[in-house]
């Protein structure tokens, strides 16, 4: 049974990747199981300078999901290279460095610093607010997406995966803009905007008022957007949004994703990703499929 998939000339031993933000840099999860069994790890987002993130409370449980407004807390790209890369260098799995920023210049600065270290992909987080353009997210409009991707692509030796936000008018148009600007692949979806209210206190539960909704509640939206994007672009797609089982992952593959990422699952079930991989194998056995690539884009409509 072949579980290997190819993305931009790099081979993943299986199509299941830990999503950025819910896996840290892998140290804590390495206590749970062998990280080398993963198809890849999308590392926690890094920025040019240290960020302390938003004030608490910044995580709230919701029906079939969770809200987070962590605020990209991280120690900055320089500390990431010094403190985290020695551990990550020892792993035998594909690494995606997630890059965040508040200006195009910051995206470029962080990406440049990641050029001479052993990360396989740059995953560009364009859900960040563009402080020079009134605070709207970089990923909200095709024109802005094109500008930031075009500039970052100039300095990235690694394949550039652009992570799309679902909080937009036309996700397919945004994907096309990323492809035309030079993106080597697309990952989607990032979290949906949501909020939760404590009716007894008559206050928002999150100190930030709103946050990003993830988990099984968003899977139908994610599947629809992955399918739409797969019809619009020719570059590889990594799908995510509420994947909890192997069968969930297969749904994304059928809709056109070459690989998938699991995020919220890691907070609920620390050894969840190996179970997703096993679930894919079980599905393939049941359906007498020898090569996982037969599933990609195999939806019958």
Sine and cosine of phi, psi and omega as CSV:
sin_phi,cos_phi,sin_psi,cos_psi,sin_omega,cos_omega
0.00,0.00,0.84,-0.55,-0.02,-1.00
-0.99,-0.15,0.89,-0.46,0.06,-1.00
-0.97,-0.24,0.00,1.00,-0.08,-1.00
-0.96,0.29,0.66,-0.75,0.10,-0.99
-0.77,-0.63,0.43,-0.90,-0.01,-1.00
-0.93,-0.36,0.76,-0.65,0.09,-1.00
-0.78,-0.63,0.91,-0.41,0.06,-1.00
0.83,0.56,0.63,0.77,0.04,-1.00
0.99,0.13,0.01,1.00,0.05,-1.00
-0.95,-0.32,0.70,-0.71,-0.07,-1.00
-0.99,-0.12,0.82,-0.57,0.11,-0.99
-0.99,-0.13,0.71,-0.70,-0.06,-1.00
-0.92,0.39,-0.37,0.93,0.16,-0.99
-0.40,-0.92,0.24,-0.97,-0.14,-0.99
-1.00,0.05,0.23,0.97,-0.11,-0.99
-0.96,-0.29,0.85,-0.52,-0.11,-0.99
-0.86,-0.51,0.64,-0.77,0.14,-0.99
-0.96,0.28,0.78,-0.62,-0.07,-1.00
-0.98,0.22,0.49,-0.87,0.00,-1.00
-0.90,0.44,0.67,-0.74,0.10,-0.99
0.99,-0.15,-0.40,0.92,-0.03,-1.00
-0.92,-0.38,0.17,0.99,-0.10,-1.00
-0.71,-0.71,0.01,1.00,-0.06,-1.00
0.83,0.56,-0.71,-0.70,0.09,-1.00
-0.94,-0.34,0.30,0.95,0.14,-0.99
1.00,-0.05,-0.25,0.97,-0.09,-1.00
-0.86,0.50,-0.77,0.64,-0.05,-1.00
-0.91,0.42,-0.63,0.78,-0.05,-1.00
-0.96,0.30,-0.37,0.93,0.00,-1.00
-0.92,0.40,-0.28,0.96,0.08,-1.00
-0.96,0.29,-0.48,0.88,-0.09,-1.00
-0.99,0.16,-0.64,0.77,-0.04,-1.00
-0.27,-0.96,0.13,-0.99,-0.02,-1.00
-0.96,0.28,0.92,-0.39,-0.04,-1.00
-0.91,0.41,-0.30,0.95,0.01,-1.00
-0.94,0.34,-0.17,0.99,0.06,-1.00
-0.98,0.18,-0.21,0.98,-0.05,-1.00
-0.98,0.19,0.48,-0.88,0.14,-0.99
-0.92,0.39,-0.55,0.84,0.02,-1.00
-0.05,-1.00,0.14,-0.99,0.07,-1.00
-0.75,-0.66,0.83,-0.55,0.18,-0.98
-1.00,-0.03,0.92,-0.40,-0.14,-0.99
-0.96,0.27,0.33,-0.94,0.04,-1.00
-0.85,0.53,0.60,-0.80,-0.06,-1.00
-0.86,0.52,0.62,-0.78,0.09,-1.00
-0.85,-0.53,0.53,-0.85,0.03,-1.00
-0.84,-0.54,0.08,-1.00,-0.06,-1.00
-0.91,0.42,-0.66,0.76,-0.01,-1.00
-0.87,-0.50,0.27,-0.96,0.04,-1.00
-0.87,0.49,0.65,-0.76,0.10,-0.99
-0.80,-0.59,0.68,-0.73,0.01,-1.00
-1.00,-0.04,-0.16,0.99,0.04,-1.00
0.99,0.16,-0.15,-0.99,-0.04,-1.00
-1.00,0.10,0.38,-0.92,0.05,-1.00
-0.94,0.35,0.46,-0.89,0.07,-1.00
-0.98,0.20,0.30,-0.95,-0.09,1.00
-0.95,0.32,0.63,-0.78,-0.05,-1.00
-0.75,-0.67,0.17,0.98,0.16,-0.99
-0.69,-0.72,0.68,-0.74,0.02,-1.00
-0.63,-0.78,0.73,-0.69,0.06,-1.00
-0.97,0.22,0.62,-0.78,0.04,-1.00
-0.74,-0.67,0.26,-0.97,0.06,-1.00
-0.84,0.54,0.85,-0.52,0.01,-1.00
0.87,0.49,0.49,0.87,0.02,-1.00
0.01,-1.00,-0.29,-0.96,0.03,-1.00
-0.46,-0.89,0.43,-0.90,0.12,-0.99
-0.95,-0.32,0.65,-0.76,0.11,-0.99
-0.70,-0.72,0.60,-0.80,0.12,-0.99
-0.68,-0.74,0.80,0.60,-0.06,-1.00
-0.90,0.43,-0.61,0.79,0.08,-1.00
1.00,0.07,0.52,0.85,0.08,-1.00
0.85,0.53,0.62,0.79,0.07,-1.00
-0.86,0.51,0.79,-0.61,0.07,-1.00
-0.24,-0.97,0.24,-0.97,-0.07,-1.00
-1.00,0.03,0.02,1.00,-0.02,-1.00
1.00,-0.09,0.40,-0.92,-0.12,-0.99
-0.89,0.45,-0.59,0.81,-0.03,-1.00
-0.90,0.43,-0.69,0.72,0.03,-1.00
-0.93,0.37,-0.57,0.83,0.08,-1.00
-0.85,0.53,-0.72,0.69,-0.03,-1.00
-0.90,0.44,-0.67,0.74,-0.06,-1.00
-0.96,0.27,-0.70,0.72,-0.16,-0.99
-1.00,-0.04,-0.57,0.82,-0.14,-0.99
-0.99,-0.17,-0.56,0.83,-0.09,-1.00
-0.90,0.43,-0.56,0.83,0.06,-1.00
-0.84,0.54,-0.62,0.78,0.07,-1.00
-0.94,0.35,-0.72,0.70,-0.07,-1.00
-0.93,0.37,-0.52,0.85,0.01,-1.00
-0.85,0.53,-0.44,0.90,-0.08,-1.00
-0.99,0.12,-0.17,0.98,-0.07,-1.00
-0.99,0.11,0.54,-0.84,0.06,-1.00
-0.96,-0.29,0.91,0.41,0.06,-1.00
-0.47,-0.88,0.27,-0.96,-0.05,-1.00
-0.98,0.21,0.71,-0.70,-0.03,-1.00
-0.93,-0.38,0.75,-0.66,0.07,-1.00
-0.93,-0.37,0.90,-0.44,0.07,-1.00
-1.00,0.03,0.88,-0.48,-0.03,-1.00
-1.00,0.01,0.85,-0.52,-0.09,-1.00
-0.95,-0.32,0.78,-0.62,0.02,-1.00
-0.82,-0.57,0.30,-0.95,0.00,-1.00
-0.09,-1.00,0.24,-0.97,0.01,-1.00
-0.95,-0.30,-0.14,0.99,0.07,-1.00
-0.61,-0.80,0.34,-0.94,0.08,-1.00
-0.87,0.49,-0.61,0.80,0.01,-1.00
-0.88,0.48,-0.60,0.80,0.02,-1.00
-0.93,0.36,-0.67,0.75,0.07,-1.00
-0.84,0.55,-0.70,0.71,-0.01,-1.00
-0.90,0.43,-0.71,0.70,-0.02,-1.00
-0.85,0.52,-0.74,0.68,-0.02,-1.00
-0.91,0.41,-0.70,0.71,-0.01,-1.00
-0.88,0.48,-0.67,0.75,0.02,-1.00
-0.87,0.49,-0.62,0.78,-0.03,-1.00
-0.95,0.30,-0.26,0.97,-0.01,-1.00
-0.99,-0.12,0.10,1.00,-0.12,-0.99
-0.97,0.26,-0.47,0.88,-0.09,-1.00
-0.94,-0.34,0.45,0.89,0.07,-1.00
-0.84,-0.55,0.23,-0.97,-0.17,-0.98
-1.00,0.08,0.87,0.49,0.20,-0.98
-0.95,-0.33,0.62,-0.78,-0.14,-0.99
-1.00,0.05,-0.53,0.85,-0.04,-1.00
-0.70,-0.72,0.46,-0.89,0.26,-0.96
-0.97,-0.23,0.83,-0.55,0.10,-0.99
-0.97,-0.25,0.90,-0.43,-0.11,-0.99
-1.00,-0.01,0.92,-0.40,-0.02,-1.00
-1.00,0.05,0.99,-0.12,-0.07,-1.00
-0.99,-0.14,0.35,0.94,0.12,-0.99
-1.00,0.06,0.03,1.00,-0.04,-1.00
-0.97,0.24,0.50,-0.86,0.04,-1.00
-0.95,0.30,0.71,-0.71,0.02,-1.00
-1.00,0.04,0.98,-0.18,-0.14,-0.99
-0.92,0.39,-0.38,0.93,0.00,-1.00
-0.99,0.12,-0.19,0.98,-0.06,-1.00
-0.84,-0.55,0.60,0.80,0.12,-0.99
0.99,0.11,0.14,0.99,0.08,-1.00
1.00,-0.05,-0.05,1.00,0.07,-1.00
-0.93,0.36,0.55,-0.83,-0.03,-1.00
-0.90,0.45,0.59,-0.81,0.06,-1.00
-0.83,0.55,-0.54,0.84,-0.09,-1.00
-1.00,0.00,0.24,0.97,-0.08,-1.00
-0.98,0.18,-0.54,0.84,-0.11,-0.99
-0.75,-0.67,0.55,-0.83,0.00,-1.00
-0.83,0.56,-0.64,0.77,-0.05,-1.00
-0.89,0.45,-0.69,0.72,-0.01,-1.00
-0.93,0.36,-0.64,0.77,0.06,-1.00
-0.86,0.51,-0.72,0.69,-0.02,-1.00
-0.85,0.52,-0.69,0.72,-0.06,-1.00
-0.90,0.45,-0.75,0.66,-0.07,-1.00
-0.95,0.32,-0.64,0.77,0.01,-1.00
-0.91,0.41,-0.68,0.74,-0.01,-1.00
-0.85,0.52,-0.69,0.72,-0.04,-1.00
-0.95,0.31,-0.67,0.75,-0.02,-1.00
-0.94,0.35,-0.60,0.80,0.00,-1.00
-0.86,0.51,-0.51,0.86,-0.01,-1.00
-0.89,0.45,-0.45,0.89,-0.09,-1.00
-0.94,-0.35,-0.04,1.00,-0.08,-1.00
-0.99,-0.14,0.89,-0.45,0.13,-0.99
-0.97,0.23,-0.55,0.84,0.02,-1.00
-0.96,0.26,0.45,-0.89,0.13,-0.99
-0.82,0.57,0.64,-0.77,-0.08,-1.00
-0.97,-0.26,0.91,-0.43,0.05,-1.00
-0.98,-0.21,0.82,-0.57,-0.03,-1.00
-0.98,-0.19,0.85,-0.52,-0.03,-1.00
-1.00,-0.01,0.90,-0.43,-0.11,-0.99
-1.00,-0.03,0.60,-0.80,0.08,-1.00
-1.00,0.03,0.63,-0.77,0.08,-1.00
-0.98,0.17,-0.14,0.99,-0.07,-1.00
-1.00,0.09,0.94,0.33,-0.13,-0.99
-0.43,-0.90,0.19,-0.98,-0.01,-1.00
-0.98,0.18,-0.69,0.72,-0.12,-0.99
-0.66,-0.75,1.00,-0.08,-0.06,-1.00
-0.89,0.45,-0.57,0.82,0.00,-1.00
-0.92,0.39,-0.66,0.75,0.03,-1.00
-0.89,0.45,-0.60,0.80,0.03,-1.00
-0.92,0.39,-0.64,0.77,0.04,-1.00
-0.91,0.42,-0.67,0.75,0.03,-1.00
-0.89,0.46,-0.66,0.76,0.03,-1.00
-0.88,0.48,-0.66,0.75,0.03,-1.00
-0.90,0.45,-0.69,0.72,0.01,-1.00
-0.89,0.45,-0.70,0.71,-0.02,-1.00
-0.91,0.42,-0.45,0.89,0.02,-1.00
-0.99,0.13,-0.11,0.99,0.06,-1.00
0.91,-0.41,0.10,0.99,0.03,-1.00
-0.86,0.51,0.63,-0.78,0.02,-1.00
-1.00,-0.03,-0.26,0.97,0.01,-1.00
-0.21,-0.98,0.18,-0.98,-0.01,-1.00
-0.80,-0.60,0.66,-0.75,0.22,-0.98
-0.86,-0.51,0.66,-0.75,-0.03,-1.00
-0.24,-0.97,0.53,-0.85,0.19,0.98
-0.93,-0.36,0.43,-0.90,0.23,-0.97
-0.97,0.24,-0.07,-1.00,-0.11,-0.99
-0.95,0.30,0.46,-0.89,0.13,-0.99
-1.00,0.09,0.51,-0.86,0.04,-1.00
-0.97,0.25,0.74,-0.67,0.03,-1.00
-0.43,-0.90,0.10,-0.99,0.07,-1.00
-0.49,-0.87,0.26,-0.96,0.02,-1.00
-0.66,-0.75,0.56,-0.83,-0.12,-0.99
-0.84,-0.54,0.71,-0.71,0.14,-0.99
-1.00,0.01,0.97,-0.25,-0.12,-0.99
-0.95,0.31,-0.41,0.91,0.03,-1.00
-0.95,0.32,-0.64,0.77,0.02,-1.00
-1.00,-0.01,-0.21,0.98,-0.05,-1.00
0.84,0.54,0.66,0.76,-0.02,-1.00
-0.70,-0.72,0.42,-0.91,0.15,-0.99
-0.90,0.44,0.57,-0.82,0.03,-1.00
-0.95,0.33,-0.63,0.78,0.03,-1.00
-0.99,0.11,0.68,-0.73,0.05,-1.00
-0.88,0.47,-0.48,0.88,0.01,-1.00
-0.99,0.15,-0.01,1.00,-0.07,-1.00
0.97,0.26,-0.88,0.48,0.02,-1.00
-0.90,-0.43,0.26,-0.97,0.00,-1.00
-0.41,-0.91,-0.18,-0.98,-0.03,-1.00
-0.99,-0.13,0.81,-0.58,0.00,-1.00
-1.00,0.02,0.78,-0.63,0.04,-1.00
-0.69,-0.72,0.04,-1.00,0.02,-1.00
0.98,-0.20,-0.05,-1.00,-0.09,-1.00
-0.81,0.58,-0.45,0.89,-0.02,-1.00
-0.87,0.50,-0.46,0.89,-0.08,-1.00
-0.99,-0.14,0.01,1.00,-0.09,-1.00
-0.86,0.51,-0.69,0.72,0.01,-1.00
-0.87,0.50,-0.61,0.79,0.05,-1.00
-0.91,0.41,-0.70,0.72,-0.02,-1.00
-0.89,0.46,-0.70,0.71,0.01,-1.00
-0.87,0.49,-0.69,0.72,0.00,-1.00
-0.88,0.48,-0.67,0.74,-0.03,-1.00
-0.95,0.31,-0.61,0.79,0.07,-1.00
-0.88,0.48,-0.69,0.72,0.01,-1.00
-0.88,0.47,-0.71,0.70,0.00,-1.00
-0.89,0.46,-0.69,0.72,-0.02,-1.00
-0.92,0.39,-0.61,0.79,0.01,-1.00
-0.88,0.47,-0.48,0.88,0.05,-1.00
-0.98,0.19,-0.28,0.96,-0.15,-0.99
-0.96,-0.26,-0.39,0.92,-0.07,-1.00
-0.82,-0.58,0.28,-0.96,0.00,-1.00
-0.94,-0.35,-0.04,1.00,0.00,-1.00
-1.00,0.01,0.35,-0.94,-0.05,-1.00
-0.89,0.46,0.49,-0.87,0.01,-1.00
-0.86,-0.51,0.70,-0.71,0.15,-0.99
-0.93,-0.36,0.88,-0.48,-0.09,-1.00
-0.99,-0.14,0.53,-0.85,0.04,-1.00
-0.38,-0.93,0.34,-0.94,0.02,-1.00
0.70,-0.71,1.00,0.03,0.10,-1.00
0.99,0.16,0.35,0.94,0.01,-1.00
-0.97,0.24,0.86,-0.50,-0.04,-1.00
-0.84,-0.55,-0.31,0.95,-0.07,-1.00
-0.66,-0.75,0.18,-0.98,0.07,-1.00
-0.88,0.47,-0.61,0.79,0.01,-1.00
-0.92,0.39,-0.58,0.82,0.11,-0.99
-0.86,0.51,-0.71,0.71,-0.01,-1.00
-0.88,0.48,-0.66,0.76,0.01,-1.00
-0.88,0.47,-0.60,0.80,0.05,-1.00
-0.83,0.56,-0.70,0.71,0.00,-1.00
-0.92,0.39,-0.63,0.78,0.03,-1.00
-0.89,0.46,-0.70,0.71,0.01,-1.00
-0.88,0.48,-0.54,0.84,-0.01,-1.00
-0.98,0.18,-0.06,1.00,0.10,-0.99
0.86,-0.52,-0.02,1.00,0.03,-1.00
-0.98,0.20,0.64,-0.77,0.09,-1.00
-1.00,0.10,-0.49,0.87,0.02,-1.00
-0.55,-0.83,0.14,-0.99,-0.01,-1.00
-0.71,-0.71,0.35,-0.94,0.10,-1.00
-0.84,-0.54,0.61,-0.79,0.04,-1.00
-0.90,-0.43,0.81,-0.58,-0.04,-1.00
-0.91,-0.42,-0.99,0.17,-0.07,-1.00
-0.82,0.57,-0.52,0.85,0.04,-1.00
-0.76,0.65,-0.63,0.77,-0.06,-1.00
-0.91,0.42,-0.44,0.90,-0.01,-1.00
-0.99,0.12,-0.36,0.93,-0.03,-1.00
-1.00,-0.10,-0.64,0.77,-0.11,-0.99
-0.70,-0.71,1.00,-0.05,-0.12,-0.99
-0.82,0.58,-0.49,0.87,0.06,-1.00
-0.97,-0.24,0.50,0.87,-0.12,-0.99
-0.93,0.38,-0.62,0.78,-0.08,-1.00
-0.90,0.43,-0.70,0.72,0.09,-1.00
-0.83,0.55,-0.54,0.84,0.04,-1.00
-0.94,0.35,-0.56,0.83,0.07,-1.00
-0.91,0.42,-0.70,0.71,0.03,-1.00
-0.87,0.50,-0.71,0.71,0.02,-1.00
-0.89,0.45,-0.58,0.81,0.02,-1.00
-0.92,0.40,-0.59,0.80,0.08,-1.00
-0.90,0.44,-0.70,0.72,0.02,-1.00
-0.87,0.49,-0.66,0.75,0.02,-1.00
-0.89,0.46,-0.69,0.72,0.03,-1.00
-0.87,0.49,-0.70,0.71,-0.02,-1.00
-0.89,0.45,-0.63,0.78,0.04,-1.00
-0.90,0.44,-0.71,0.70,-0.01,-1.00
-0.87,0.49,-0.59,0.81,-0.08,-1.00
-0.98,-0.19,0.17,0.99,0.06,-1.00
0.82,0.58,0.76,0.65,0.03,-1.00
-0.95,-0.30,0.83,-0.56,-0.04,-1.00
-1.00,-0.04,-0.43,0.90,-0.09,-1.00
-0.77,-0.63,0.86,-0.52,-0.05,-1.00
-0.87,0.49,-0.43,0.90,0.00,-1.00
-0.90,0.44,-0.30,0.95,0.07,-1.00
-0.92,0.39,-0.38,0.92,-0.04,-1.00
-0.99,0.13,-0.46,0.89,-0.15,-0.99
-0.91,0.42,0.87,-0.49,-0.02,-1.00
0.95,0.31,0.33,0.94,-0.11,-0.99
-1.00,0.02,0.21,0.98,-0.01,-1.00
-0.89,0.46,0.74,-0.67,0.03,-1.00
-0.99,-0.11,0.89,-0.46,-0.03,-1.00
-0.82,-0.57,0.00,0.00,0.00,0.00
